[in-house]
Amino acid sequence: MKLLSRILTTAVVLVAVAYAGAVGYMYVNQRALQYDAQGEVINLADADLPQAENIAVPVGNGMVNGWYQAPRAGMPLIVYYKGNSGSFTTEHERYEQFVADGYGFVAFDYRGFPASPGSISQQGILDDATTVFDWAAAKGFPMVIWGRSLGSGPSTYVASERDAEALLLETPFLSAVTVARERYPFMPVSLVMADQFPVNEWILNVDEPVLVAHGTGDTTIDVSNGERVYALVPSKDELWIEPGAGHGDLWDRGIWDHAKPFFERAMAN
């Protein structure tokens, strides 16, 4: 019995040490685990955006780099907050469609992502997002906000702090820590995660009309996140759930056909 007791005690200690090691590794490397900031940067000259321009917006001790084009007269400017993977430049097809339909746009990489030097943090992303919004708002055009995936965090934050005509959330999370808990249910992520992006709190202070888009086949951010975010929206417009769509499918599945009339409704009101 003593031998069995010693074996069990040793096993418990080893499991506890291994668990503590895993938690420690997650804590130390959390931003490398959370963000996917590698990828190709496409030159503006290689996109079909002949009237757009490169911009460099100062933020703190650094700057963010992006693209900008003014809208046609009477049309709004889309402030586009990118997702977690790679550079904003790879989504040039979206900006080309925006411009073809008369919308202006500004899109950029947060500091630490491929086109913008610096390090990544929640506060840095929020500062970048707010500064770029203010830079664009100074142009004097009506503003609408589009946040995709990770971008649902800064876009919701900015909409809660600034005035815009509308907020579109594509594959949003309820919070980043909610997604982390879903992925690592046995880890104390709420205690160790620094960048939690509490969309569930910020959305309560958003006065703009909101459209939420998500797919039932999303394995990166479960569709329940989008549904729960929309349930909290003070000024609901539309919840579009696309059957079978994955995390990166909504553009090809027709999100622009929902976004355009949404922005038109917001501008009319």
Secondary structure, 3 states (H helix, E strand, C coil): CHHHHHHHHHHHHHHHHHHHHHHHHHHHCHHHHHCECCCCCCCHHHCCCCCCEEEEEEECCEEEEEEEECCCCCCCEEEEECCCECCHHHHHHHHHHHHHCCCEEEEECCCCCCCCCCCCCHHHHHHHHHHHHHHHHCCCCCEEEEEEHHHHHHHHHHHHHCCCCEEEEECCCCCHHHHHHHHCCCCCHHHHCCCCCCHHHHHHHCCCCEEEEEECCCCCCCHHHHHHHHHHCCCEEEEEEECCCCCCCCCCCCHHHHHHHHHHHHHHC
